[in-house]
Amino acid sequence: MSPLVLTLLYVPADRVGRARKALASPAGVVILDLEDAVAPAAKDAAREAVPSLVAEAPGRAVQVRVNAAATPWGADDLAMVAGLPAAVSVRVPKVETAADVAAVREVVGERDVHVLIETAAGVEAAYLVASAPGVASIGLGEADLASDLGVVDGDGLAWCRQRLVVAARAAGLPPPAMAVWTDLADADGLAASCRDGRRLGFVGRAAIHPEQLAVIEAAFRPSADEVARANEVVAAVDAAARAGSGTAVLPGGRFVDVAMVEQARRVLDLAARPGHPG
């Protein structure tokens, strides 16, 4: 399973100065975007900029979001990605079938494929897509999905969001990251939305500006109380193991079950991740 990432930062690849700043940011992953953030007239320039940007940041966690296969730019985008270092992964929009993933891998090779589900057909096939060889994560492209479904606000996507969480878990993938929050002036709304997503099972979120990163980090990191409770669970299990007992009991007398241990270790894993400096 791929490691958990709390922040992913989109940046248009044709805006080279902004892309360099993004690569130097504390984002867990930088997504060099060739798709929605790039105007049609700038598609070629964006594609041509990616190899140099990647070369300037060796070791940086980078994904390249390509244009969909049905567009005039999709094939050239994938051919460019195929020439990048293997550690650079590809983010593919509008995926609807496992065959879509296979077609991408035929071009880009064994690198990780991060899938965006953006249509009703994609949602219906979410588990099959998530289970396809090479898929490292799945996420929702909520603007396109909302348009496809004809829903008027985020509440109309609640079932799709939960479906994605279930599909990722069933396929053995990391929990999905949330889609972008587009209102840069509403940090409180971003934080509240992240907390709602965390309750649904999402971990982390994509951002469109570096100022959003700290808000996302704070919303998805476990609280001090959560960490204390998780440590109690793990300590009880360790104490039972040392005593040769198969039964672990918390200080208040509650028995510890397998689900509690798994959740506790997930909380501690998130808490131990490097923090955002801002």
N, C-alpha and C positions, 0 to 999 in steps of 0.2 A: 504494500500500500504506500502511495506517495505521502510524504510528510505534510502535516497540516500547515497551511499558510493563512495568516490573518488578514493581510493586505495585498491587493493586486492593484497596480496603478496603470491605467491606460494613458497612452500618449501618442499623438499622431506622428507617424514616422517621417512625414515631410517637414515637420517643424524641428529641425535638427537641434537647435539650441534648447528647446524645451525637452527634447528627448534626452539630451545629455544631462540636464538637471534631474530628470526622472531617474535615470540610471544611477545618479549619485544620491538619490533619496533613500530613506530607510524602508521603502516599500519591500514587502517580502518577495514580490515578483513584479517586474516591469513588463507590460504588454505593449510592444511596438505595434501600433495599429495601422493597418492598410485599408480597413473597411470603413465603418461609419464616420470616423473622425476625419477622413480624408476626402476632399472634393474630387469628382471624376477627373478634372483637369490635372490634378496633382498625383494621381495614382502611380504613374510611372516614376516620378521623382521620389515618392515615398518608398517604393520597392527598391529603387537603386540606392537609397540611403541606408537600408538595414544592414548589409554586410559590414560597412565601416563602423556603424554604431555598435554592433556586436563586438567587433574586433577591439574597439576602444575600452570595452568593459569585460575583460576575460574573467570568468568565474562568476559573473553576475547571473542571477536567476532571471531568464528572459523567455518570454513567449512572443510569437509573432501571430497576430490575428490577421488571417488572410481574407480575401473576398470569397464569397460563395462560388462554388464550381460553375453555377449557371451564369455568372457575370462575365463580361469580357476580360476581366483581370485575374480570375481565379487560377487558371492554368499557369500563367506566368508567375503568380505569387508562390504557388507550390514549387515550381521549378527553382525559384530563388531560394526558398527555405531548404530544399534538398542539398544545396551547396554550403549551408551553414554548419558550424560545429554540432555534433550530435547532441550536446547538452541543451541546445536551444530547442524548445518545443514549439508546437504549432497549435493555435487556437482556431477552431473551425466553426463558422456560423451556419445556422440553418440546416443542421444535421437532422435527418428523419429516419435513417435506417442504418443497420450495421454495414450494409454495402457501401454507404457513403464514407464510412470510416476506412473500410478496406481500400477504396479508391484513393483516398488521401495517402495511406501508407504505401501504396504502390509507387508513389512519387517521392515521398519524403523519407522513406525508410523506417528504421526502428525507433526513431525519436518518439517521445510522448505526444499523444494527441489529446487536447483539451476541447471538449465538445460543448457547443451552445445549442440548446433546444429552443426554437423560436416559432414553432407552429404547432397546431393541434395534432398533426400526424406525428411530430416528434415527441410530444408528450405521451401519446398513446404507445409509442415504441421505446419509451425511456429506458426500461430495464434491458431490452435487447441491445440498444445502443451502448448503454453503460457497460455491458458485458462483452462488447466487441474487443478483440485483441488490439492492444496498443492504447486503449482509452485510459487516461490517467485521472481525468475528472470530468464531471458534467456540470453545466450551469444553465440558467435561464437567460435568454435575451428577452427581457420583459417588455420592452417597447414594441418590438415586432410581434411578440406573442399576444399582447393585449390587442393590437390591431387585427391580428388574424382571428381572434375570438370575439371581437367586438365589445370587449368589456370597457367600462368607463373609468375605472380606478383600480388601484392595487388590490382592493378587497376581492375583486373578481378573479384574481390569480391565486388565491389562497390554496385552493385544491391542487393546482399545478405545482405550487411550491412544495407542498407536502408530498406529492407524488414523486418529485425529484429527489427529495431526501430519502424516501423509501427505496427508490430505484438504485441510488448510489450505495446505500447500505447493503441491499440484496446482492449487488454486483461486487462487493468488497472494495469499493472505492472510498476515498475520504469523503466526509460530509461536504456537500456543495457550498461554495461561497455565494453570497447574495449578489444580485445585480446592482448596477450603479445607482447612486442617489444623485439626481441631476440638479437639485436646488442648492447651489454652493452657499447661498446666504442663510440656509436653514440648518445649522449644525445641531440644534436641539431635535429637529425632526429626523435628521440622520441617526442620531443616537437612539431615539425611541424606536425607529424602524429596525435598527440593528438588534436591539433587545428583543423585539418581536420575532425577528428571524432566528435569533439564538434559541428562543423557546420552541420554535418549529424544528430545530435540529440543524440549522445552518451554522457553519463555522467560517468566519471571515467575510470580507466583502471587497468587491472591486470599487475603485475610486477613479475620479476623473481629475482630481487636483490634489497636490501634496498636502494641503491643509486639512483634507478629510482623513488622512491616515491616523492621526492621533485619536480622533473621535472613534473610529472603527476599532482600533486596538483596545481602547478603554472599554467599549461596549461588549467586546467578546472575551475579554480576560475575566477569569473567575474572581469573585470577590474574596476578601480575606476570610469571611465566614465559610465560603465554599471550600477554600483551600484547607482550612482547619478541619472541617468535617471529613474531607477526603483523606487527610493525614490520619485522622482517627480510624477510619476504615482500614487503611493499609497497615497501620500499626497493630490493629486487632488481628488481622490475618497473619502478620509476621509473628506475633506473640503465640498464636495458636499453632503455627508451624513449628516454632521452637519447642513448644510443649508436647509436640507429637499428637496434637488434637486436630480433628477435622472440622471442629466447630469454632468459629470466631464470634466473639461477643463484644459489643461496644460498651463503654463505661456505664451507660444508662440501662444496660441489660438487653438491648435489641440484638438479635442475631444478624450476622452479616451473610448475605447471599451473593451468588456469583455476579448478578446484575449490578449490585452495589459496588463490588470491587472493580468491575470494568468501568463504571461511571467515575469512580474515584480516581482511577489511573488516568482517565481522559482529562479530568480536571487538573490533575497535577502536571500532565504533559503540557497543557495550554499555559499553566501558570509559570512553567519553567522556560518558556520560549523567550528569546531575547526581546527586551522591551523597546518600544518606540521612544526615542530620546526627546520628542517634543511634548 
